[in-house]
Amino acid sequence: MSKTSIKITINNKEYSYDFAKFGFYALCTAEKEYGLNPLELENNPMSTILSLFAFVADMDVDKAGAEIDAHLANGGSFEDLFPLLTGFQECSFFQSMGKSKK
C-alpha cells in the first residue's frame, strides 16, 4: 500500500481513501463542505484531522466529531487517525502546493 492510500478503523468501521486521486476539485469540496484548510495544517492539526475524516467518511463534520469522540471514549487511540494526515501530506497535489509557496 502506498503512503497516499490509507485505511483507518473507527468504531469498528473501516474507512479507506487513496489520496493519490486528491486534486483541486477534491480540495475545493473538502474546503467548502468539511472546512479543510491545508494552510492551517501546522496551526490546527486537530481540525485538519476532523475535516479529513469527515471528507473520507463522507459525513458532516458534526457527525465525524461525534464518531471520533466515541472512538476515543471506547478506548481508541487518536493515533488511529494519523494515516489521514500522512496520506494527505504525501499526495502529489499537497506536495505541489508546498512547492508553489516557496
Salt bridges, closest charged atoms under 4 A:
ASP80 OD2 - HIS71 NE2 2.74
